[in-house]
Amino acid sequence: MRFIMDIDADNTINTAVSDSTAETFGRLYEQYLPKIFRYVRYRVGDNDTAEDVTSDIFNKALTGYVKYDPDKAAFSTWIFSIARNTIIDYYRRRGVEQGVRKEPEQDITASSISIDEEITRSEEIRKLHECISHLNMNEQELISLKFSGEMTYREISRITGLSESNVGTILCRAIRKLRDCFSGW
């Protein structure tokens, strides 16, 4: 009989008698890969680099999974902490300051969207990225964790070391700045 960690309904991990650790990590990988990839792509700016960095994040997570302690942090907090630190390392190695991408890649797929709608959407995305680039780095990171990473204030608080109320305040102000930037457009 093997004891391993397993996911329950509210995404916390509990010790349970179940399948192998590899299978558990595989399920967590499938669950968190899209969120981590969106967060990384938002922070680094292009799909190829985001794929490389995301791969590095999950390699680190797989290597360190045996040391993961669910009593210390939820898996989402743990994996996003790895992602955040990996992105910081990525920029540090290149000697480049972090920021949001200036020219967003187009995620528009062939569908029933008209050319006019596609152009309008493209312009809105460009304007959004321009407005985000005017935020300070802390605001940009919190915006990316909240919306690209789909994280709660509590999860962001655990990753950044800020209080939940501080996270909420900073995000509220950043969103207000974005709204103001868009209002005259």
Backbone as ProteinMPNN parsed JSONL, in Angstrom:
{"seq_chain_A": "MRFIMDIDADNTINTAVSDSTAETFGRLYEQYLPKIFRYVRYRVGDNDTAEDVTSDIFNKALTGYVKYDPDKAAFSTWIFSIARNTIIDYYRRRGVEQGVRKEPEQDITASSISIDEEITRSEEIRKLHECISHLNMNEQELISLKFSGEMTYREISRITGLSESNVGTILCRAIRKLRDCFSGW", "coords_chain_A": {"N_chain_A": [[0.849, -1.174, 0.0], [0.619, 2.154, -0.926], [1.113, 5.47, 0.11], [0.105, 8.556, -1.074], [-0.082, 11.931, -2.365], [-3.182, 13.435, -3.17], [-5.675, 15.079, -5.203], [-8.414, 16.99, -4.009], [-11.888, 18.06, -4.172], [-11.811, 20.902, -3.915], [-9.375, 21.615, -4.953], [-7.284, 21.263, -3.154], [-4.575, 19.424, -1.768], [-4.455, 16.21, -0.529], [-3.276, 13.575, 1.633], [-3.576, 10.332, 0.535], [-4.617, 6.938, -0.166], [-3.787, 5.852, -3.236], [-3.173, 6.086, -6.774], [0.001, 6.096, -8.479], [2.672, 8.423, -7.659], [3.617, 9.685, -9.919], [1.386, 9.605, -11.593], [-0.345, 11.257, -10.167], [1.075, 13.678, -10.263], [0.959, 13.988, -13.006], [-1.784, 14.475, -13.415], [-2.004, 16.923, -12.083], [-0.279, 18.419, -13.661], [-1.688, 18.456, -16.129], [-3.886, 19.933, -15.283], [-2.805, 22.427, -14.489], [-1.108, 23.304, -16.531], [-2.265, 24.896, -18.748], [-2.883, 27.354, -17.393], [-0.411, 28.151, -16.306], [1.076, 28.377, -18.661], [-0.298, 30.502, -19.987], [0.185, 32.579, -18.168], [3.017, 32.712, -18.286], [3.413, 33.251, -21.035], [2.221, 35.736, -21.199], [4.026, 37.198, -19.652], [6.52, 36.874, -20.984], [6.115, 37.171, -23.726], [6.201, 35.785, -26.282], [5.211, 32.817, -28.039], [7.098, 30.676, -28.502], [9.246, 31.153, -26.697], [7.744, 31.17, -24.354], [6.857, 28.509, -24.311], [9.308, 27.182, -23.896], [10.108, 28.244, -21.38], [7.925, 27.472, -19.798], [8.184, 24.712, -19.971], [10.598, 24.426, -18.594], [9.747, 25.262, -16.056], [7.918, 23.217, -15.325], [9.665, 21.061, -15.359], [11.319, 21.727, -13.2], [9.36, 21.643, -11.21], [8.598, 18.939, -11.289], [10.986, 17.718, -10.531], [11.249, 18.76, -7.949], [8.955, 17.87, -6.714], [8.807, 15.762, -4.882], [9.574, 16.969, -2.561], [7.576, 18.714, -2.067], [5.233, 20.123, 0.134], [2.038, 19.913, 1.124], [0.969, 21.028, 3.395], [2.239, 23.391, 3.782], [1.716, 25.035, 1.57], [-0.759, 25.532, -1.007], [-0.984, 23.583, -4.023], [-1.238, 25.185, -6.293], [-0.184, 27.641, -5.446], [2.446, 26.878, -4.943], [3.362, 25.978, -7.513], [3.016, 28.311, -9.044], [4.771, 29.979, -7.713], [7.188, 28.803, -8.393], [7.018, 29.308, -11.136], [7.026, 32.123, -11.213], [9.579, 32.701, -10.094], [11.191, 31.418, -11.986], [10.713, 32.947, -14.268], [11.749, 35.392, -13.406], [14.441, 34.612, -13.198], [14.878, 34.02, -15.906], [14.767, 36.595, -17.125], [16.819, 37.83, -15.701], [19.115, 36.377, -16.475], [19.335, 37.232, -19.103], [19.776, 39.871, -18.803], [17.802, 41.761, -19.068], [15.131, 44.018, -18.448], [12.087, 43.133, -16.877], [8.82, 43.044, -18.32], [5.677, 43.715, -19.931], [4.797, 42.341, -23.082], [5.323, 44.308, -25.943], [4.286, 44.266, -28.534], [1.615, 42.459, -29.023], [1.042, 38.994, -29.701], [-1.089, 37.654, -32.169], [-4.0, 35.967, -31.349], [-6.054, 35.206, -32.841], [-8.19, 33.045, -34.427], [-9.19, 31.219, -37.339], [-12.482, 31.819, -37.915], [-15.909, 32.708, -37.476], [-15.535, 35.403, -37.262], [-15.601, 38.66, -38.476], [-13.573, 40.601, -40.757], [-13.489, 43.293, -40.015], [-14.223, 43.102, -37.287], [-12.063, 41.622, -36.397], [-9.924, 43.388, -36.838], [-10.686, 45.472, -35.127], [-10.595, 44.125, -32.655], [-7.876, 43.479, -32.592], [-6.757, 46.057, -32.445], [-7.806, 46.845, -29.958], [-6.507, 45.036, -28.261], [-3.843, 45.784, -28.708], [-3.945, 48.391, -27.658], [-4.595, 47.803, -24.993], [-2.249, 46.468, -24.162], [-0.463, 48.533, -24.471], [-1.431, 50.304, -22.512], [-1.057, 48.713, -20.22], [1.698, 48.603, -20.208], [2.34, 51.025, -19.127], [1.923, 50.743, -16.459], [3.465, 50.167, -13.223], [6.092, 47.748, -12.47], [5.333, 46.002, -10.382], [2.533, 46.244, -10.372], [2.019, 45.28, -12.961], [2.861, 42.618, -12.675], [1.058, 41.642, -10.74], [-1.362, 41.972, -12.121], [-0.915, 40.138, -14.191], [-0.734, 37.713, -12.754], [-3.295, 37.591, -11.645], [-5.115, 37.705, -13.878], [-4.004, 36.338, -16.149], [-2.979, 34.087, -14.898], [-5.194, 33.322, -13.494], [-5.606, 33.521, -10.703], [-6.481, 33.687, -7.199], [-6.843, 36.383, -4.783], [-5.76, 35.528, -2.379], [-4.022, 33.444, -3.181], [-2.229, 34.9, -4.768], [-1.219, 36.57, -2.809], [0.202, 34.764, -1.208], [2.222, 34.018, -2.959], [3.57, 36.405, -3.575], [4.114, 37.597, -1.143], [2.79, 39.78, -0.244], [0.092, 41.277, 1.631], [-3.316, 40.053, 1.532], [-5.206, 42.116, 1.389], [-3.608, 44.212, 0.514], [-2.864, 43.253, -1.995], [-5.397, 43.279, -3.224], [-5.949, 46.049, -3.133], [-3.845, 47.143, -4.697], [-4.381, 45.886, -7.154], [-6.948, 46.898, -7.67], [-6.392, 49.629, -7.987], [-4.651, 49.481, -10.163], [-6.334, 48.451, -12.144], [-8.126, 50.537, -12.293], [-6.417, 52.502, -13.326], [-5.962, 51.354, -15.828], [-8.539, 51.43, -16.878], [-8.929, 54.222, -16.96], [-6.958, 54.859, -18.826], [-8.018, 53.639, -21.074], [-10.383, 55.049, -21.333], [-10.297, 57.491, -22.792], [-9.931, 56.603, -25.321]], "CA_chain_A": [[0.0, 0.0, 0.0], [1.404, 3.38, -1.035], [0.436, 6.712, 0.443], [0.535, 9.671, -1.917], [-0.955, 13.099, -2.309], [-4.235, 13.406, -4.175], [-6.424, 16.334, -5.302], [-9.829, 16.879, -3.682], [-12.793, 18.907, -4.961], [-11.453, 22.319, -3.931], [-7.997, 21.712, -5.448], [-6.241, 21.087, -2.152], [-3.975, 18.102, -1.921], [-4.518, 15.44, 0.698], [-2.637, 12.278, 1.571], [-4.584, 9.307, 0.311], [-4.142, 5.745, -0.831], [-4.214, 6.083, -4.604], [-2.237, 5.654, -7.799], [1.398, 6.493, -8.29], [3.012, 9.839, -7.584], [3.729, 10.166, -11.294], [0.03, 9.833, -12.104], [-0.859, 12.442, -9.479], [1.725, 14.841, -10.86], [0.411, 14.09, -14.364], [-3.09, 15.152, -13.343], [-1.732, 18.321, -11.733], [0.314, 19.006, -14.868], [-2.784, 18.716, -17.072], [-4.75, 20.969, -14.732], [-2.139, 23.723, -14.357], [-0.352, 23.692, -17.724], [-2.82, 26.059, -19.47], [-2.768, 28.58, -16.592], [1.005, 28.522, -16.226], [1.495, 28.819, -19.992], [-0.855, 31.842, -20.223], [0.933, 33.511, -17.318], [4.373, 32.853, -18.828], [3.32, 33.928, -22.33], [1.941, 37.138, -20.901], [5.227, 37.828, -19.098], [7.678, 36.852, -21.88], [5.716, 37.793, -24.969], [6.025, 35.003, -27.502], [4.875, 31.416, -27.786], [8.273, 29.795, -28.444], [9.915, 31.382, -25.414], [6.817, 30.731, -23.306], [6.905, 27.046, -24.269], [10.585, 26.804, -23.277], [10.087, 28.611, -19.963], [6.927, 26.614, -19.17], [8.815, 23.399, -19.86], [11.567, 24.543, -17.507], [8.978, 25.342, -14.811], [7.402, 21.896, -14.969], [10.811, 20.208, -15.029], [11.678, 22.065, -11.819], [8.291, 21.154, -10.346], [8.684, 17.483, -11.232], [12.168, 17.405, -9.737], [11.018, 19.143, -6.562], [7.647, 17.411, -6.245], [8.958, 14.897, -3.708], [9.762, 17.852, -1.407], [6.385, 19.55, -1.922], [4.48, 19.894, 1.361], [0.739, 20.578, 1.004], [0.651, 21.754, 4.622], [2.867, 24.709, 3.699], [1.083, 25.839, 0.515], [-1.533, 24.825, -2.018], [-0.178, 23.285, -5.199], [-1.255, 26.351, -7.199], [0.778, 28.612, -4.917], [3.774, 26.308, -5.126], [3.74, 25.954, -8.935], [3.151, 29.691, -9.513], [6.018, 30.505, -7.144], [8.245, 28.299, -9.286], [6.89, 30.043, -12.401], [7.463, 33.51, -10.987], [11.034, 32.7, -9.925], [11.801, 31.022, -13.254], [10.635, 34.118, -15.15], [12.749, 36.344, -12.894], [15.741, 34.086, -13.638], [14.937, 34.169, -17.359], [15.125, 37.978, -17.425], [18.117, 38.128, -15.087], [20.151, 35.79, -17.336], [19.427, 38.014, -20.327], [20.093, 41.255, -18.477], [16.71, 42.571, -19.601], [14.113, 44.315, -17.458], [10.81, 42.488, -17.144], [7.718, 43.9, -18.732], [4.736, 43.039, -20.8], [5.188, 42.44, -24.482], [4.848, 45.55, -26.569], [3.481, 43.893, -29.693], [1.011, 41.179, -28.7], [0.806, 38.047, -30.789], [-2.5, 37.515, -32.449], [-4.565, 34.67, -31.016], [-7.284, 35.11, -33.611], [-8.228, 31.856, -35.26], [-10.179, 31.284, -38.412], [-13.824, 31.561, -37.4], [-16.929, 33.556, -38.084], [-15.222, 36.803, -36.976], [-15.385, 39.432, -39.695], [-12.29, 41.311, -40.817], [-13.642, 44.501, -39.195], [-14.163, 42.704, -35.878], [-10.69, 41.188, -36.156], [-9.103, 44.599, -36.765], [-11.077, 46.155, -33.888], [-10.047, 43.343, -31.545], [-6.43, 43.648, -32.632], [-6.477, 47.397, -31.938], [-8.092, 46.851, -28.527], [-5.418, 44.302, -27.608], [-2.665, 46.654, -28.775], [-4.162, 49.481, -26.703], [-4.497, 47.22, -23.66], [-0.833, 46.241, -23.86], [0.151, 49.863, -24.31], [-1.839, 50.802, -21.203], [-0.394, 47.891, -19.209], [3.122, 48.946, -20.163], [2.479, 52.238, -18.322], [1.85, 50.368, -15.044], [4.768, 49.783, -12.686], [6.341, 46.306, -12.587], [4.539, 45.293, -9.381], [1.161, 46.213, -10.878], [1.994, 44.376, -14.114], [2.951, 41.24, -12.212], [-0.206, 41.277, -10.095], [-2.353, 41.839, -13.196], [-0.666, 38.881, -14.906], [-1.099, 36.596, -11.889], [-4.749, 37.573, -11.482], [-5.895, 37.452, -15.081], [-3.411, 35.273, -16.956], [-2.857, 32.905, -14.061], [-6.502, 33.055, -12.909], [-5.374, 33.262, -9.293], [-7.226, 34.464, -6.214], [-6.011, 37.305, -4.006], [-5.046, 34.733, -1.383], [-2.908, 32.761, -3.852], [-1.261, 35.931, -5.144], [-0.612, 37.0, -1.563], [1.189, 33.752, -0.791], [3.35, 34.01, -3.891], [4.305, 37.676, -3.567], [4.431, 38.036, 0.204], [1.945, 40.923, 0.088], [-1.159, 40.886, 2.274], [-4.438, 39.958, 0.593], [-5.816, 43.434, 1.208], [-2.682, 44.991, -0.302], [-3.03, 42.749, -3.362], [-6.666, 43.818, -3.713], [-5.817, 47.491, -3.322], [-2.97, 47.39, -5.852], [-5.11, 45.479, -8.36], [-8.034, 47.852, -7.893], [-5.795, 50.853, -8.527], [-4.118, 49.19, -11.501], [-7.479, 48.329, -13.053], [-8.628, 51.905, -12.474], [-5.488, 53.15, -14.261], [-6.232, 50.798, -17.161], [-9.839, 51.975, -17.306], [-8.69, 55.622, -17.309], [-6.173, 54.863, -20.064], [-8.923, 53.26, -22.156], [-11.56, 55.91, -21.414], [-10.165, 58.49, -23.83], [-9.605, 55.955, -26.584]], "C_chain_A": [[0.894, 1.237, 0.0], [0.542, 4.565, -0.665], [0.995, 7.806, -0.446], [-0.424, 10.83, -1.728], [-1.962, 13.019, -3.443], [-5.017, 14.715, -4.108], [-7.857, 16.089, -4.851], [-10.616, 17.937, -4.451], [-12.38, 20.377, -4.99], [-9.967, 22.54, -4.207], [-6.938, 21.732, -4.351], [-5.744, 19.66, -2.281], [-3.965, 17.423, -0.561], [-3.768, 14.128, 0.52], [-3.735, 11.232, 1.465], [-3.926, 8.074, -0.278], [-4.672, 5.827, -2.249], [-3.186, 5.535, -5.559], [-0.855, 6.196, -7.518], [1.567, 8.005, -8.219], [3.101, 10.442, -8.977], [2.355, 10.456, -11.881], [-0.591, 11.066, -11.458], [-0.247, 13.694, -10.076], [1.209, 15.057, -12.28], [-0.934, 14.8, -14.383], [-2.914, 16.629, -13.007], [-1.151, 19.072, -12.924], [-0.783, 19.376, -15.863], [-3.664, 19.862, -16.592], [-4.097, 22.349, -14.782], [-1.367, 24.172, -15.591], [-0.964, 24.887, -18.449], [-2.669, 27.376, -18.705], [-1.327, 29.068, -16.534], [1.47, 29.049, -17.582], [0.976, 30.224, -20.291], [-0.092, 32.89, -19.422], [2.321, 33.768, -17.895], [4.336, 33.607, -20.155], [3.055, 35.415, -22.152], [3.201, 37.86, -20.449], [6.387, 37.883, -20.085], [7.363, 37.297, -23.296], [5.611, 36.958, -26.217], [5.876, 33.523, -27.16], [6.096, 30.521, -27.639], [9.002, 29.933, -27.108], [9.037, 30.898, -24.27], [6.808, 29.209, -23.183], [8.18, 26.566, -23.579], [10.567, 27.067, -21.775], [9.088, 27.728, -19.207], [7.476, 25.202, -18.982], [9.808, 23.378, -18.703], [10.858, 24.554, -16.148], [8.501, 23.957, -14.389], [8.511, 20.882, -14.731], [11.251, 20.45, -13.591], [10.635, 21.517, -10.851], [8.357, 19.633, -10.2], [9.859, 17.044, -10.365], [11.921, 17.672, -8.247], [9.743, 18.612, -5.949], [7.745, 16.536, -4.996], [9.122, 15.722, -2.43], [8.531, 18.722, -1.143], [5.606, 19.141, -0.679], [3.149, 20.644, 1.282], [0.313, 21.315, 2.27], [1.23, 23.171, 4.606], [2.173, 25.61, 2.682], [0.263, 24.947, -0.399], [-0.644, 24.583, -3.232], [-0.117, 24.481, -6.138], [-0.258, 27.404, -6.741], [2.201, 28.147, -5.178], [4.217, 26.395, -6.583], [3.885, 27.379, -9.475], [4.373, 30.372, -8.907], [7.207, 30.058, -7.98], [8.221, 29.075, -10.589], [7.418, 31.466, -12.254], [8.983, 33.587, -10.883], [11.761, 32.321, -11.214], [11.788, 32.185, -14.241], [11.636, 35.185, -14.713], [14.14, 35.908, -13.333], [15.936, 34.255, -15.14], [15.392, 35.584, -17.724], [16.499, 38.351, -16.86], [19.257, 37.593, -15.958], [20.361, 36.614, -18.6], [19.764, 39.473, -20.075], [19.047, 42.225, -18.996], [15.71, 42.813, -18.483], [12.805, 43.656, -17.872], [9.784, 43.507, -17.594], [6.736, 43.087, -19.537], [5.199, 43.216, -22.224], [4.574, 43.691, -25.089], [3.942, 45.264, -27.758], [2.882, 42.531, -29.434], [0.868, 40.296, -29.938], [-0.693, 37.925, -30.991], [-2.949, 36.092, -32.149], [-5.844, 34.427, -31.816], [-7.202, 33.902, -34.536], [-9.292, 32.031, -36.328], [-11.535, 30.907, -37.833], [-14.794, 32.484, -38.113], [-16.697, 35.035, -37.793], [-14.94, 37.524, -38.294], [-14.035, 40.132, -39.628], [-12.361, 42.578, -39.975], [-13.554, 44.186, -37.705], [-12.742, 42.296, -35.494], [-9.76, 42.393, -35.995], [-9.401, 45.356, -35.474], [-10.488, 45.445, -32.68], [-8.534, 43.513, -31.467], [-6.023, 45.007, -32.076], [-6.73, 47.493, -30.435], [-6.984, 46.144, -27.745], [-4.149, 45.142, -27.598], [-2.772, 47.772, -27.752], [-4.051, 48.968, -25.268], [-3.037, 47.019, -23.266], [-0.07, 47.559, -23.705], [-0.173, 50.42, -22.929], [-1.149, 50.016, -20.076], [1.079, 48.262, -19.093], [3.381, 50.215, -19.358], [2.367, 51.949, -16.821], [3.251, 50.05, -14.538], [4.882, 48.251, -12.685], [5.513, 45.499, -11.59], [3.081, 45.165, -9.843], [1.038, 45.258, -12.057], [2.018, 42.914, -13.665], [1.649, 40.786, -11.568], [-1.326, 41.1, -11.12], [-2.164, 40.501, -13.908], [-1.017, 37.67, -14.053], [-2.619, 36.471, -11.779], [-5.471, 37.13, -12.75], [-5.307, 36.383, -15.992], [-3.338, 33.977, -16.168], [-4.147, 32.492, -13.394], [-6.397, 32.725, -11.427], [-6.236, 34.155, -8.409], [-6.274, 35.416, -5.497], [-5.17, 36.538, -2.993], [-3.838, 34.033, -2.008], [-1.819, 33.761, -4.244], [-0.511, 36.415, -3.911], [0.476, 36.037, -1.113], [2.424, 33.762, -1.682], [4.216, 35.26, -3.725], [4.735, 38.133, -2.178], [3.667, 39.284, 0.621], [0.704, 40.428, 0.822], [-2.266, 40.822, 1.221], [-5.06, 41.32, 0.341], [-4.921, 44.333, 0.359], [-2.77, 44.558, -1.766], [-4.297, 43.328, -3.975], [-6.591, 45.302, -4.012], [-4.989, 47.814, -4.561], [-3.687, 47.022, -7.143], [-6.237, 46.449, -8.679], [-7.496, 49.14, -8.521], [-5.255, 50.639, -9.937], [-5.248, 49.09, -12.518], [-8.086, 49.698, -13.311], [-7.735, 52.666, -13.454], [-5.735, 52.659, -15.681], [-7.535, 51.353, -17.716], [-9.684, 53.427, -17.745], [-7.939, 55.734, -18.628], [-7.082, 54.563, -21.27], [-10.044, 54.276, -22.361], [-11.474, 56.951, -22.528], [-9.958, 57.911, -25.219], [-10.806, 55.764, -27.434]], "O_chain_A": [[1.808, 1.356, 0.816], [-0.615, 4.659, -1.073], [2.21, 7.966, -0.56], [-1.433, 10.726, -1.03], [-1.632, 12.586, -4.547], [-5.023, 15.384, -3.075], [-8.467, 15.098, -5.252], [-10.053, 18.634, -5.296], [-12.582, 21.041, -6.007], [-9.377, 23.521, -3.754], [-5.813, 22.17, -4.589], [-6.424, 18.799, -2.84], [-3.519, 17.998, 0.431], [-3.635, 13.625, -0.596], [-4.704, 11.254, 2.223], [-2.823, 8.143, -0.821], [-5.886, 5.869, -2.451], [-2.417, 4.637, -5.216], [-0.586, 6.7, -6.427], [0.706, 8.763, -8.666], [2.702, 11.587, -9.186], [2.18, 11.447, -12.591], [-1.285, 11.834, -12.124], [-0.953, 14.661, -10.365], [1.04, 16.199, -12.708], [-1.196, 15.627, -15.256], [-3.592, 17.485, -13.574], [-1.496, 20.23, -13.164], [-0.8, 20.493, -16.38], [-4.135, 20.668, -17.394], [-4.766, 23.336, -15.086], [-1.002, 25.345, -15.677], [-0.235, 25.833, -18.749], [-2.359, 28.405, -19.305], [-1.06, 30.259, -16.695], [2.178, 30.054, -17.647], [1.726, 31.058, -20.796], [0.238, 33.958, -19.937], [2.753, 34.918, -17.983], [5.145, 34.509, -20.374], [3.605, 36.246, -22.874], [3.423, 39.012, -20.823], [7.171, 38.831, -20.049], [8.258, 37.757, -24.006], [4.963, 37.397, -27.167], [6.354, 33.052, -26.128], [6.132, 29.682, -26.738], [9.332, 28.934, -26.469], [9.53, 30.285, -23.323], [6.756, 28.678, -22.074], [8.134, 25.644, -22.766], [10.966, 26.21, -20.988], [9.374, 27.285, -18.095], [7.253, 24.576, -17.946], [9.849, 22.423, -17.928], [11.324, 23.922, -15.2], [8.66, 23.568, -13.232], [8.318, 19.932, -13.973], [11.524, 19.506, -12.85], [10.982, 20.989, -9.794], [8.189, 19.106, -9.101], [9.741, 16.115, -9.567], [12.34, 16.89, -7.394], [9.468, 18.873, -4.778], [6.856, 16.57, -4.144], [8.842, 15.231, -1.337], [8.452, 19.39, -0.112], [5.348, 17.957, -0.462], [3.127, 21.872, 1.362], [-0.602, 22.137, 2.228], [0.761, 24.045, 5.335], [2.053, 26.815, 2.902], [0.549, 23.759, -0.548], [0.336, 25.298, -3.443], [0.932, 24.766, -6.715], [0.44, 27.996, -7.564], [3.056, 28.934, -5.586], [5.331, 26.838, -6.862], [4.78, 27.64, -10.279], [4.953, 31.26, -9.532], [8.121, 30.839, -8.244], [9.271, 29.462, -11.101], [8.177, 31.942, -13.098], [9.606, 34.441, -11.512], [12.835, 32.851, -11.498], [12.757, 32.383, -14.973], [12.292, 35.807, -15.548], [14.934, 36.731, -13.789], [17.029, 34.594, -15.595], [16.299, 35.754, -18.539], [17.247, 39.105, -17.482], [20.258, 38.282, -16.156], [21.48, 36.677, -19.11], [20.008, 40.23, -21.015], [19.358, 43.37, -19.325], [15.463, 41.929, -17.662], [12.455, 43.62, -19.051], [9.883, 44.692, -17.275], [6.952, 41.901, -19.79], [5.926, 44.162, -22.529], [3.445, 44.069, -24.775], [2.941, 45.951, -27.959], [3.568, 41.523, -29.605], [0.615, 40.768, -31.046], [-1.466, 38.086, -30.046], [-2.354, 35.129, -32.633], [-6.623, 33.531, -31.489], [-6.264, 33.762, -35.321], [-10.174, 32.883, -36.223], [-11.713, 29.802, -37.32], [-14.526, 32.973, -39.211], [-17.581, 35.85, -38.054], [-14.149, 37.061, -39.116], [-13.433, 40.238, -38.559], [-11.396, 42.912, -39.288], [-12.899, 44.903, -36.949], [-12.28, 42.593, -34.393], [-8.906, 42.406, -35.109], [-8.484, 45.827, -34.802], [-9.944, 46.087, -31.782], [-7.982, 43.672, -30.379], [-5.056, 45.105, -31.321], [-5.969, 48.139, -29.715], [-6.577, 46.613, -26.682], [-3.455, 45.203, -26.583], [-1.803, 48.073, -27.055], [-3.467, 49.641, -24.418], [-2.639, 47.366, -22.154], [0.855, 47.665, -22.899], [0.706, 50.949, -22.249], [-0.708, 50.606, -19.09], [1.642, 48.237, -17.999], [4.514, 50.463, -18.946], [2.679, 52.813, -16.001], [4.131, 49.702, -15.326], [3.889, 47.549, -12.877], [5.038, 44.414, -11.926], [2.476, 44.101, -9.717], [0.067, 44.508, -12.149], [1.291, 42.078, -14.201], [1.186, 39.674, -11.818], [-2.142, 40.186, -11.001], [-3.139, 39.807, -14.197], [-1.549, 36.69, -14.575], [-3.159, 35.365, -11.818], [-6.349, 36.269, -12.693], [-6.058, 35.589, -16.559], [-3.601, 32.899, -16.701], [-4.21, 31.423, -12.786], [-7.015, 31.775, -10.947], [-6.663, 35.234, -8.819], [-5.055, 35.276, -5.589], [-4.002, 36.863, -2.775], [-2.753, 34.031, -1.426], [-0.63, 33.495, -4.069], [0.697, 36.644, -3.965], [1.55, 36.461, -0.686], [3.539, 33.539, -1.211], [5.445, 35.179, -3.733], [5.629, 38.971, -2.053], [3.871, 39.794, 1.722], [0.306, 39.276, 0.651], [-2.173, 41.445, 0.164], [-5.406, 41.645, -0.795], [-5.422, 45.132, -0.432], [-2.754, 45.395, -2.669], [-4.281, 43.811, -5.108], [-7.111, 45.763, -5.028], [-5.376, 48.651, -5.376], [-3.613, 47.761, -8.124], [-6.453, 46.785, -9.843], [-8.077, 49.67, -9.468], [-5.384, 51.508, -10.799], [-5.125, 49.595, -13.634], [-8.514, 49.988, -14.428], [-8.234, 53.393, -14.313], [-5.719, 53.446, -16.627], [-7.616, 51.705, -18.893], [-10.233, 53.831, -18.77], [-8.242, 56.597, -19.452], [-6.931, 55.154, -22.339], [-10.601, 54.359, -23.456], [-12.49, 57.263, -23.15], [-9.825, 58.656, -26.19], [-10.702, 55.229, -28.538]]}, "name": "protein", "num_of_chains": 1, "seq": "MRFIMDIDADNTINTAVSDSTAETFGRLYEQYLPKIFRYVRYRVGDNDTAEDVTSDIFNKALTGYVKYDPDKAAFSTWIFSIARNTIIDYYRRRGVEQGVRKEPEQDITASSISIDEEITRSEEIRKLHECISHLNMNEQELISLKFSGEMTYREISRITGLSESNVGTILCRAIRKLRDCFSGW"}
